[in-house]
Amino acid sequence: MQFIDLAKIEVQAGNGGDGMVAFRREKYVPAGGPSGGNGGWGGSVIVVATEKLQTLLDYRYARLFKAEDGVKGGTSNRTGANGKDRIIEVPCGTMIYDLDTGELIGDLVTEQQSICVAKGGKGGLGNKHFLSNRNRAPEHALPGLEGEYRNIRLELKLLAEVGIIGLPNAGKSTLISSLSSARPKVADYPFTTLVPNLGVVRKPSGDGTVFADIPGLIAGASAGIGLGHDFLRHIERTRILLHLIDSTAEDPIADYQTIQKELEDYGQGLPDKKQIIAFNKIDSVPDSDLELLTEELGKLTSVPIYKISAVTRSGLDTLLIKIWQELDEVSSREK
């Protein structure tokens, strides 16, 4: 399944049904009077969030989503049927923007949260509404109003509590596969991961916590270089960041500084997010070198630094304990 997190679509609400011009024609009822009914309302276009979807792929090629028109009013004062609403299902975490104005229309985060993005037109009045002492036989009715039309942009931001960041080949995909049942593509070359990977990690209490492996972060990502700019927005909703550093890299400290600079340049609250740092691949580095790296990095940050191996699972239990503690603290502050 392709991971698509941006889509542009057109939405057209239904037009209201026209009012009816009609008169009573019944035996033994002289001067029956007007009996034209109102037109029905046009259907609206409603966007609904669902946990069944994880991507906006359904809207990559289908562009126009139209609701039904209202039905014209009938005789005997009968109101026309309302048009059916058009329901658009999107993944939880989808933001909806008006393409023409840039306005944020809605941010759908929870299951079955919904918003009307185009309202149906009102039905026209039938001639029964124009009866008066001066006009006992009105021969006109009103047409239905047009439904709203909009160009909108759907933008998916993943809902994950922990975002795993780091340069390509830091071992993010290997880590998420070790912690969860997710099986992302893993290889010994950079840019193996081209889309975010999600994995559910169980807490000791049994509750599931969503971890997201955020790919494509390189120097200049915040300015649109590489894939990072496409995926930095997915970090915005995470509660904490797990910064993974390849301890076998040529200069792990410089790698750390590169990612921090991209977070600073991108902004959007990312520099202020709680972080945990972990040196990965410690099974391939002498202990003395790890101590020096930890000491040197400790001079640049007060963020907790851990040493792990995603392959051998060394240090993962200790790391998870810290992650659960930080999540609990963040949750208590949000209450």
Contacts in CASP RR format, 6 or more apart in sequence:
PFRMAT RR
TARGET T0000
AUTHOR 0000-0000-0000
METHOD contacts of the structure
MODEL  1
MQFIDLAKIEVQAGNGGDGMVAFRREKYVPAGGPSGGNGGWGGSVIVVAT
EKLQTLLDYRYARLFKAEDGVKGGTSNRTGANGKDRIIEVPCGTMIYDLD
TGELIGDLVTEQQSICVAKGGKGGLGNKHFLSNRNRAPEHALPGLEGEYR
NIRLELKLLAEVGIIGLPNAGKSTLISSLSSARPKVADYPFTTLVPNLGV
VRKPSGDGTVFADIPGLIAGASAGIGLGHDFLRHIERTRILLHLIDSTAE
DPIADYQTIQKELEDYGQGLPDKKQIIAFNKIDSVPDSDLELLTEELGKL
TSVPIYKISAVTRSGLDTLLIKIWQELDEVSSREK
1 54 0 8 1.000
1 55 0 8 1.000
1 57 0 8 1.000
2 55 0 8 1.000
2 57 0 8 1.000
2 60 0 8 1.000
3 54 0 8 1.000
3 55 0 8 1.000
3 57 0 8 1.000
3 195 0 8 1.000
3 196 0 8 1.000
4 55 0 8 1.000
4 56 0 8 1.000
4 57 0 8 1.000
4 59 0 8 1.000
4 60 0 8 1.000
4 156 0 8 1.000
5 55 0 8 1.000
5 56 0 8 1.000
5 155 0 8 1.000
5 156 0 8 1.000
5 157 0 8 1.000
5 158 0 8 1.000
5 230 0 8 1.000
5 234 0 8 1.000
6 56 0 8 1.000
6 153 0 8 1.000
6 154 0 8 1.000
6 155 0 8 1.000
6 156 0 8 1.000
7 56 0 8 1.000
7 59 0 8 1.000
7 60 0 8 1.000
7 153 0 8 1.000
7 154 0 8 1.000
8 63 0 8 1.000
8 99 0 8 1.000
8 151 0 8 1.000
8 152 0 8 1.000
8 153 0 8 1.000
8 154 0 8 1.000
9 59 0 8 1.000
9 62 0 8 1.000
9 63 0 8 1.000
9 64 0 8 1.000
9 65 0 8 1.000
9 88 0 8 1.000
9 151 0 8 1.000
9 152 0 8 1.000
9 154 0 8 1.000
10 63 0 8 1.000
10 64 0 8 1.000
10 65 0 8 1.000
10 149 0 8 1.000
10 150 0 8 1.000
10 151 0 8 1.000
10 152 0 8 1.000
11 45 0 8 1.000
11 64 0 8 1.000
11 65 0 8 1.000
11 66 0 8 1.000
11 86 0 8 1.000
11 88 0 8 1.000
11 117 0 8 1.000
11 118 0 8 1.000
11 148 0 8 1.000
11 149 0 8 1.000
11 150 0 8 1.000
11 152 0 8 1.000
12 45 0 8 1.000
12 64 0 8 1.000
12 65 0 8 1.000
12 66 0 8 1.000
12 67 0 8 1.000
12 118 0 8 1.000
12 147 0 8 1.000
12 148 0 8 1.000
12 149 0 8 1.000
13 42 0 8 1.000
13 43 0 8 1.000
13 44 0 8 1.000
13 45 0 8 1.000
13 66 0 8 1.000
13 67 0 8 1.000
13 118 0 8 1.000
13 119 0 8 1.000
13 120 0 8 1.000
13 121 0 8 1.000
13 147 0 8 1.000
13 148 0 8 1.000
13 149 0 8 1.000
14 42 0 8 1.000
14 43 0 8 1.000
14 44 0 8 1.000
14 66 0 8 1.000
14 67 0 8 1.000
14 68 0 8 1.000
14 69 0 8 1.000
14 70 0 8 1.000
14 83 0 8 1.000
14 120 0 8 1.000
14 121 0 8 1.000
14 146 0 8 1.000
14 147 0 8 1.000
15 42 0 8 1.000
15 69 0 8 1.000
15 70 0 8 1.000
15 120 0 8 1.000
15 121 0 8 1.000
15 144 0 8 1.000
15 145 0 8 1.000
15 146 0 8 1.000
15 147 0 8 1.000
16 39 0 8 1.000
16 40 0 8 1.000
16 41 0 8 1.000
16 42 0 8 1.000
16 69 0 8 1.000
16 70 0 8 1.000
16 120 0 8 1.000
16 121 0 8 1.000
16 122 0 8 1.000
16 123 0 8 1.000
16 124 0 8 1.000
16 144 0 8 1.000
16 145 0 8 1.000
16 146 0 8 1.000
16 147 0 8 1.000
17 39 0 8 1.000
17 40 0 8 1.000
17 41 0 8 1.000
17 42 0 8 1.000
17 69 0 8 1.000
17 70 0 8 1.000
17 71 0 8 1.000
17 72 0 8 1.000
17 73 0 8 1.000
17 80 0 8 1.000
17 123 0 8 1.000
17 124 0 8 1.000
17 143 0 8 1.000
17 144 0 8 1.000
18 39 0 8 1.000
18 72 0 8 1.000
18 73 0 8 1.000
18 123 0 8 1.000
18 124 0 8 1.000
18 141 0 8 1.000
18 142 0 8 1.000
18 143 0 8 1.000
18 144 0 8 1.000
19 36 0 8 1.000
19 37 0 8 1.000
19 38 0 8 1.000
19 39 0 8 1.000
19 72 0 8 1.000
19 73 0 8 1.000
19 123 0 8 1.000
19 124 0 8 1.000
19 125 0 8 1.000
19 126 0 8 1.000
19 127 0 8 1.000
19 141 0 8 1.000
19 142 0 8 1.000
19 143 0 8 1.000
19 144 0 8 1.000
20 36 0 8 1.000
20 37 0 8 1.000
20 38 0 8 1.000
20 39 0 8 1.000
20 72 0 8 1.000
20 73 0 8 1.000
20 74 0 8 1.000
20 75 0 8 1.000
20 126 0 8 1.000
20 127 0 8 1.000
20 141 0 8 1.000
21 34 0 8 1.000
21 36 0 8 1.000
21 126 0 8 1.000
21 127 0 8 1.000
21 138 0 8 1.000
21 139 0 8 1.000
21 140 0 8 1.000
21 141 0 8 1.000
22 34 0 8 1.000
22 35 0 8 1.000
22 36 0 8 1.000
22 37 0 8 1.000
22 74 0 8 1.000
22 75 0 8 1.000
22 76 0 8 1.000
22 127 0 8 1.000
23 32 0 8 1.000
23 33 0 8 1.000
23 34 0 8 1.000
23 35 0 8 1.000
23 137 0 8 1.000
24 32 0 8 1.000
24 33 0 8 1.000
24 34 0 8 1.000
24 35 0 8 1.000
24 76 0 8 1.000
25 32 0 8 1.000
26 32 0 8 1.000
31 136 0 8 1.000
33 131 0 8 1.000
33 136 0 8 1.000
33 137 0 8 1.000
34 126 0 8 1.000
34 127 0 8 1.000
34 128 0 8 1.000
34 130 0 8 1.000
34 131 0 8 1.000
34 137 0 8 1.000
34 138 0 8 1.000
35 75 0 8 1.000
35 76 0 8 1.000
35 77 0 8 1.000
35 128 0 8 1.000
36 73 0 8 1.000
36 74 0 8 1.000
36 75 0 8 1.000
36 76 0 8 1.000
36 77 0 8 1.000
36 78 0 8 1.000
36 126 0 8 1.000
36 127 0 8 1.000
36 128 0 8 1.000
36 141 0 8 1.000
37 73 0 8 1.000
37 74 0 8 1.000
37 75 0 8 1.000
37 77 0 8 1.000
37 78 0 8 1.000
37 79 0 8 1.000
37 80 0 8 1.000
37 126 0 8 1.000
37 127 0 8 1.000
37 128 0 8 1.000
37 141 0 8 1.000
38 73 0 8 1.000
38 79 0 8 1.000
38 80 0 8 1.000
38 123 0 8 1.000
38 124 0 8 1.000
38 125 0 8 1.000
38 126 0 8 1.000
38 129 0 8 1.000
39 70 0 8 1.000
39 71 0 8 1.000
39 72 0 8 1.000
39 73 0 8 1.000
39 74 0 8 1.000
39 79 0 8 1.000
39 80 0 8 1.000
39 123 0 8 1.000
39 124 0 8 1.000
39 125 0 8 1.000
39 126 0 8 1.000
39 144 0 8 1.000
40 70 0 8 1.000
40 71 0 8 1.000
40 73 0 8 1.000
40 79 0 8 1.000
40 80 0 8 1.000
40 81 0 8 1.000
40 82 0 8 1.000
40 83 0 8 1.000
40 123 0 8 1.000
40 124 0 8 1.000
41 70 0 8 1.000
41 82 0 8 1.000
41 83 0 8 1.000
41 120 0 8 1.000
41 121 0 8 1.000
41 122 0 8 1.000
41 123 0 8 1.000
42 67 0 8 1.000
42 68 0 8 1.000
42 69 0 8 1.000
42 70 0 8 1.000
42 82 0 8 1.000
42 83 0 8 1.000
42 120 0 8 1.000
42 121 0 8 1.000
42 122 0 8 1.000
42 123 0 8 1.000
42 147 0 8 1.000
43 67 0 8 1.000
43 68 0 8 1.000
43 69 0 8 1.000
43 70 0 8 1.000
43 82 0 8 1.000
43 83 0 8 1.000
43 84 0 8 1.000
43 85 0 8 1.000
43 86 0 8 1.000
43 120 0 8 1.000
43 121 0 8 1.000
44 67 0 8 1.000
44 85 0 8 1.000
44 86 0 8 1.000
44 116 0 8 1.000
44 118 0 8 1.000
44 119 0 8 1.000
44 120 0 8 1.000
45 65 0 8 1.000
45 66 0 8 1.000
45 67 0 8 1.000
45 85 0 8 1.000
45 86 0 8 1.000
45 88 0 8 1.000
45 116 0 8 1.000
45 117 0 8 1.000
45 118 0 8 1.000
46 85 0 8 1.000
46 86 0 8 1.000
46 87 0 8 1.000
46 88 0 8 1.000
46 114 0 8 1.000
46 115 0 8 1.000
46 116 0 8 1.000
46 117 0 8 1.000
47 88 0 8 1.000
47 89 0 8 1.000
47 90 0 8 1.000
47 94 0 8 1.000
47 96 0 8 1.000
47 108 0 8 1.000
47 114 0 8 1.000
47 115 0 8 1.000
47 117 0 8 1.000
48 87 0 8 1.000
48 88 0 8 1.000
48 89 0 8 1.000
48 90 0 8 1.000
48 108 0 8 1.000
48 112 0 8 1.000
48 113 0 8 1.000
48 114 0 8 1.000
49 89 0 8 1.000
49 90 0 8 1.000
49 91 0 8 1.000
49 92 0 8 1.000
49 93 0 8 1.000
49 94 0 8 1.000
49 108 0 8 1.000
49 109 0 8 1.000
49 110 0 8 1.000
49 111 0 8 1.000
49 112 0 8 1.000
49 113 0 8 1.000
49 114 0 8 1.000
50 89 0 8 1.000
50 90 0 8 1.000
50 91 0 8 1.000
50 92 0 8 1.000
50 111 0 8 1.000
50 112 0 8 1.000
51 91 0 8 1.000
51 92 0 8 1.000
51 111 0 8 1.000
52 89 0 8 1.000
53 89 0 8 1.000
53 90 0 8 1.000
53 91 0 8 1.000
54 91 0 8 1.000
54 198 0 8 1.000
55 91 0 8 1.000
55 156 0 8 1.000
56 90 0 8 1.000
56 91 0 8 1.000
56 94 0 8 1.000
56 154 0 8 1.000
56 156 0 8 1.000
58 89 0 8 1.000
59 88 0 8 1.000
59 90 0 8 1.000
59 154 0 8 1.000
65 86 0 8 1.000
65 88 0 8 1.000
66 86 0 8 1.000
67 83 0 8 1.000
67 84 0 8 1.000
67 85 0 8 1.000
67 86 0 8 1.000
67 118 0 8 1.000
67 120 0 8 1.000
68 83 0 8 1.000
68 84 0 8 1.000
68 86 0 8 1.000
69 83 0 8 1.000
70 80 0 8 1.000
70 81 0 8 1.000
70 82 0 8 1.000
70 83 0 8 1.000
70 123 0 8 1.000
71 80 0 8 1.000
71 81 0 8 1.000
71 82 0 8 1.000
71 83 0 8 1.000
72 80 0 8 1.000
73 79 0 8 1.000
73 80 0 8 1.000
73 126 0 8 1.000
74 80 0 8 1.000
77 128 0 8 1.000
88 117 0 8 1.000
90 108 0 8 1.000
90 154 0 8 1.000
90 156 0 8 1.000
91 156 0 8 1.000
92 108 0 8 1.000
92 109 0 8 1.000
92 110 0 8 1.000
92 111 0 8 1.000
92 113 0 8 1.000
92 159 0 8 1.000
93 107 0 8 1.000
93 108 0 8 1.000
93 109 0 8 1.000
93 156 0 8 1.000
93 157 0 8 1.000
93 158 0 8 1.000
93 159 0 8 1.000
93 237 0 8 1.000
94 107 0 8 1.000
94 108 0 8 1.000
94 154 0 8 1.000
94 155 0 8 1.000
94 156 0 8 1.000
94 157 0 8 1.000
95 104 0 8 1.000
95 106 0 8 1.000
95 107 0 8 1.000
95 108 0 8 1.000
95 154 0 8 1.000
95 155 0 8 1.000
95 156 0 8 1.000
95 157 0 8 1.000
96 104 0 8 1.000
96 105 0 8 1.000
96 106 0 8 1.000
96 107 0 8 1.000
96 108 0 8 1.000
96 115 0 8 1.000
96 117 0 8 1.000
96 152 0 8 1.000
96 153 0 8 1.000
96 154 0 8 1.000
96 155 0 8 1.000
97 103 0 8 1.000
97 104 0 8 1.000
97 105 0 8 1.000
97 152 0 8 1.000
97 153 0 8 1.000
97 155 0 8 1.000
98 105 0 8 1.000
98 150 0 8 1.000
98 151 0 8 1.000
98 152 0 8 1.000
98 153 0 8 1.000
99 150 0 8 1.000
99 151 0 8 1.000
99 152 0 8 1.000
99 153 0 8 1.000
100 150 0 8 1.000
100 151 0 8 1.000
105 115 0 8 1.000
105 117 0 8 1.000
105 152 0 8 1.000
106 115 0 8 1.000
108 114 0 8 1.000
108 115 0 8 1.000
109 159 0 8 1.000
117 150 0 8 1.000
117 152 0 8 1.000
118 147 0 8 1.000
118 148 0 8 1.000
118 149 0 8 1.000
118 150 0 8 1.000
119 147 0 8 1.000
119 148 0 8 1.000
120 147 0 8 1.000
120 148 0 8 1.000
121 144 0 8 1.000
121 145 0 8 1.000
121 146 0 8 1.000
121 147 0 8 1.000
121 148 0 8 1.000
122 144 0 8 1.000
122 145 0 8 1.000
123 142 0 8 1.000
123 144 0 8 1.000
123 145 0 8 1.000
124 141 0 8 1.000
124 142 0 8 1.000
124 143 0 8 1.000
124 144 0 8 1.000
124 145 0 8 1.000
125 141 0 8 1.000
125 142 0 8 1.000
126 141 0 8 1.000
126 142 0 8 1.000
127 138 0 8 1.000
127 139 0 8 1.000
127 140 0 8 1.000
127 141 0 8 1.000
130 138 0 8 1.000
130 140 0 8 1.000
130 141 0 8 1.000
131 138 0 8 1.000
132 138 0 8 1.000
155 233 0 8 1.000
157 233 0 8 1.000
157 234 0 8 1.000
157 236 0 8 1.000
157 237 0 8 1.000
158 196 0 8 1.000
158 198 0 8 1.000
158 212 0 8 1.000
158 234 0 8 1.000
158 237 0 8 1.000
159 210 0 8 1.000
159 237 0 8 1.000
160 198 0 8 1.000
160 210 0 8 1.000
160 211 0 8 1.000
160 212 0 8 1.000
160 234 0 8 1.000
160 237 0 8 1.000
160 238 0 8 1.000
161 209 0 8 1.000
161 210 0 8 1.000
161 211 0 8 1.000
161 238 0 8 1.000
161 239 0 8 1.000
161 240 0 8 1.000
161 327 0 8 1.000
162 201 0 8 1.000
162 209 0 8 1.000
162 210 0 8 1.000
162 211 0 8 1.000
162 212 0 8 1.000
162 238 0 8 1.000
162 239 0 8 1.000
162 240 0 8 1.000
162 241 0 8 1.000
162 242 0 8 1.000
162 323 0 8 1.000
162 327 0 8 1.000
163 211 0 8 1.000
163 212 0 8 1.000
163 213 0 8 1.000
163 214 0 8 1.000
163 235 0 8 1.000
163 238 0 8 1.000
163 240 0 8 1.000
163 241 0 8 1.000
163 242 0 8 1.000
164 172 0 8 1.000
164 175 0 8 1.000
164 176 0 8 1.000
164 211 0 8 1.000
164 212 0 8 1.000
164 213 0 8 1.000
164 214 0 8 1.000
164 241 0 8 1.000
164 242 0 8 1.000
164 244 0 8 1.000
165 172 0 8 1.000
165 214 0 8 1.000
165 217 0 8 1.000
165 235 0 8 1.000
165 241 0 8 1.000
165 242 0 8 1.000
165 243 0 8 1.000
165 244 0 8 1.000
165 259 0 8 1.000
165 263 0 8 1.000
166 172 0 8 1.000
166 214 0 8 1.000
166 217 0 8 1.000
166 243 0 8 1.000
166 244 0 8 1.000
166 245 0 8 1.000
166 255 0 8 1.000
166 259 0 8 1.000
167 217 0 8 1.000
167 218 0 8 1.000
167 246 0 8 1.000
167 249 0 8 1.000
167 255 0 8 1.000
167 258 0 8 1.000
167 259 0 8 1.000
168 190 0 8 1.000
168 191 0 8 1.000
168 192 0 8 1.000
168 193 0 8 1.000
168 215 0 8 1.000
168 216 0 8 1.000
168 217 0 8 1.000
168 218 0 8 1.000
169 188 0 8 1.000
169 189 0 8 1.000
169 190 0 8 1.000
169 192 0 8 1.000
169 246 0 8 1.000
170 244 0 8 1.000
170 245 0 8 1.000
170 246 0 8 1.000
170 255 0 8 1.000
170 280 0 8 1.000
171 186 0 8 1.000
171 244 0 8 1.000
171 246 0 8 1.000
171 280 0 8 1.000
171 281 0 8 1.000
171 310 0 8 1.000
172 193 0 8 1.000
172 213 0 8 1.000
172 214 0 8 1.000
172 215 0 8 1.000
172 244 0 8 1.000
173 184 0 8 1.000
173 185 0 8 1.000
173 186 0 8 1.000
173 192 0 8 1.000
173 193 0 8 1.000
173 197 0 8 1.000
173 213 0 8 1.000
174 186 0 8 1.000
174 310 0 8 1.000
174 311 0 8 1.000
175 213 0 8 1.000
175 244 0 8 1.000
175 280 0 8 1.000
175 308 0 8 1.000
175 310 0 8 1.000
176 182 0 8 1.000
176 184 0 8 1.000
176 197 0 8 1.000
176 199 0 8 1.000
176 211 0 8 1.000
176 213 0 8 1.000
177 183 0 8 1.000
177 184 0 8 1.000
177 186 0 8 1.000
177 310 0 8 1.000
178 310 0 8 1.000
178 311 0 8 1.000
178 313 0 8 1.000
178 316 0 8 1.000
179 199 0 8 1.000
179 201 0 8 1.000
179 211 0 8 1.000
179 316 0 8 1.000
179 320 0 8 1.000
180 199 0 8 1.000
180 200 0 8 1.000
180 201 0 8 1.000
180 211 0 8 1.000
181 199 0 8 1.000
181 200 0 8 1.000
182 197 0 8 1.000
182 198 0 8 1.000
182 199 0 8 1.000
182 200 0 8 1.000
184 193 0 8 1.000
184 197 0 8 1.000
184 213 0 8 1.000
185 192 0 8 1.000
185 193 0 8 1.000
186 192 0 8 1.000
191 215 0 8 1.000
191 216 0 8 1.000
191 227 0 8 1.000
193 213 0 8 1.000
193 215 0 8 1.000
193 216 0 8 1.000
194 215 0 8 1.000
194 216 0 8 1.000
194 227 0 8 1.000
195 215 0 8 1.000
196 212 0 8 1.000
196 213 0 8 1.000
196 214 0 8 1.000
196 215 0 8 1.000
196 231 0 8 1.000
196 234 0 8 1.000
197 212 0 8 1.000
197 213 0 8 1.000
197 215 0 8 1.000
198 210 0 8 1.000
198 211 0 8 1.000
198 212 0 8 1.000
198 213 0 8 1.000
199 210 0 8 1.000
199 211 0 8 1.000
199 212 0 8 1.000
200 208 0 8 1.000
200 209 0 8 1.000
200 210 0 8 1.000
200 211 0 8 1.000
201 208 0 8 1.000
201 209 0 8 1.000
201 210 0 8 1.000
201 211 0 8 1.000
201 320 0 8 1.000
202 208 0 8 1.000
202 209 0 8 1.000
203 209 0 8 1.000
203 324 0 8 1.000
204 324 0 8 1.000
209 323 0 8 1.000
209 324 0 8 1.000
209 327 0 8 1.000
211 242 0 8 1.000
212 234 0 8 1.000
212 238 0 8 1.000
214 231 0 8 1.000
214 232 0 8 1.000
214 234 0 8 1.000
214 235 0 8 1.000
215 227 0 8 1.000
215 228 0 8 1.000
215 231 0 8 1.000
216 226 0 8 1.000
216 227 0 8 1.000
216 228 0 8 1.000
216 231 0 8 1.000
217 228 0 8 1.000
217 231 0 8 1.000
217 232 0 8 1.000
217 259 0 8 1.000
217 262 0 8 1.000
218 225 0 8 1.000
218 226 0 8 1.000
218 228 0 8 1.000
218 258 0 8 1.000
219 225 0 8 1.000
219 258 0 8 1.000
219 261 0 8 1.000
219 262 0 8 1.000
220 226 0 8 1.000
220 262 0 8 1.000
220 265 0 8 1.000
221 227 0 8 1.000
221 228 0 8 1.000
221 229 0 8 1.000
221 232 0 8 1.000
221 262 0 8 1.000
221 266 0 8 1.000
222 228 0 8 1.000
222 229 0 8 1.000
222 232 0 8 1.000
222 262 0 8 1.000
222 263 0 8 1.000
222 265 0 8 1.000
222 266 0 8 1.000
222 267 0 8 1.000
223 229 0 8 1.000
223 265 0 8 1.000
228 262 0 8 1.000
232 262 0 8 1.000
232 266 0 8 1.000
232 268 0 8 1.000
232 270 0 8 1.000
233 268 0 8 1.000
235 241 0 8 1.000
235 263 0 8 1.000
235 270 0 8 1.000
235 273 0 8 1.000
236 268 0 8 1.000
236 269 0 8 1.000
236 270 0 8 1.000
238 273 0 8 1.000
239 273 0 8 1.000
239 274 0 8 1.000
239 327 0 8 1.000
239 330 0 8 1.000
239 331 0 8 1.000
240 273 0 8 1.000
240 274 0 8 1.000
240 275 0 8 1.000
240 276 0 8 1.000
240 323 0 8 1.000
240 326 0 8 1.000
240 327 0 8 1.000
240 330 0 8 1.000
241 270 0 8 1.000
241 273 0 8 1.000
241 274 0 8 1.000
241 275 0 8 1.000
241 276 0 8 1.000
242 275 0 8 1.000
242 276 0 8 1.000
242 278 0 8 1.000
242 319 0 8 1.000
242 323 0 8 1.000
243 256 0 8 1.000
243 259 0 8 1.000
243 275 0 8 1.000
243 276 0 8 1.000
243 277 0 8 1.000
243 278 0 8 1.000
243 303 0 8 1.000
244 278 0 8 1.000
244 280 0 8 1.000
245 252 0 8 1.000
245 255 0 8 1.000
245 256 0 8 1.000
245 277 0 8 1.000
245 278 0 8 1.000
245 279 0 8 1.000
245 280 0 8 1.000
246 252 0 8 1.000
246 255 0 8 1.000
246 280 0 8 1.000
246 281 0 8 1.000
247 279 0 8 1.000
247 280 0 8 1.000
247 281 0 8 1.000
247 282 0 8 1.000
247 284 0 8 1.000
247 285 0 8 1.000
247 289 0 8 1.000
247 290 0 8 1.000
247 293 0 8 1.000
247 307 0 8 1.000
248 281 0 8 1.000
248 284 0 8 1.000
248 285 0 8 1.000
249 255 0 8 1.000
252 279 0 8 1.000
252 293 0 8 1.000
252 297 0 8 1.000
253 293 0 8 1.000
253 296 0 8 1.000
253 297 0 8 1.000
253 300 0 8 1.000
256 277 0 8 1.000
256 297 0 8 1.000
256 300 0 8 1.000
257 300 0 8 1.000
260 271 0 8 1.000
263 270 0 8 1.000
263 271 0 8 1.000
264 270 0 8 1.000
264 271 0 8 1.000
274 326 0 8 1.000
274 329 0 8 1.000
274 330 0 8 1.000
275 303 0 8 1.000
276 303 0 8 1.000
276 304 0 8 1.000
276 306 0 8 1.000
276 319 0 8 1.000
276 322 0 8 1.000
276 323 0 8 1.000
276 326 0 8 1.000
277 297 0 8 1.000
277 301 0 8 1.000
277 303 0 8 1.000
277 304 0 8 1.000
277 305 0 8 1.000
277 306 0 8 1.000
278 305 0 8 1.000
278 306 0 8 1.000
278 307 0 8 1.000
278 308 0 8 1.000
278 319 0 8 1.000
279 285 0 8 1.000
279 290 0 8 1.000
279 293 0 8 1.000
279 294 0 8 1.000
279 305 0 8 1.000
279 306 0 8 1.000
279 307 0 8 1.000
279 308 0 8 1.000
280 308 0 8 1.000
280 309 0 8 1.000
280 310 0 8 1.000
281 309 0 8 1.000
281 310 0 8 1.000
281 311 0 8 1.000
282 290 0 8 1.000
282 307 0 8 1.000
282 308 0 8 1.000
282 309 0 8 1.000
282 314 0 8 1.000
283 309 0 8 1.000
283 311 0 8 1.000
283 312 0 8 1.000
283 314 0 8 1.000
290 307 0 8 1.000
294 305 0 8 1.000
294 307 0 8 1.000
297 305 0 8 1.000
298 305 0 8 1.000
304 322 0 8 1.000
306 315 0 8 1.000
306 318 0 8 1.000
306 319 0 8 1.000
306 322 0 8 1.000
307 315 0 8 1.000
308 314 0 8 1.000
308 315 0 8 1.000
308 316 0 8 1.000
308 319 0 8 1.000
309 315 0 8 1.000
310 316 0 8 1.000
END
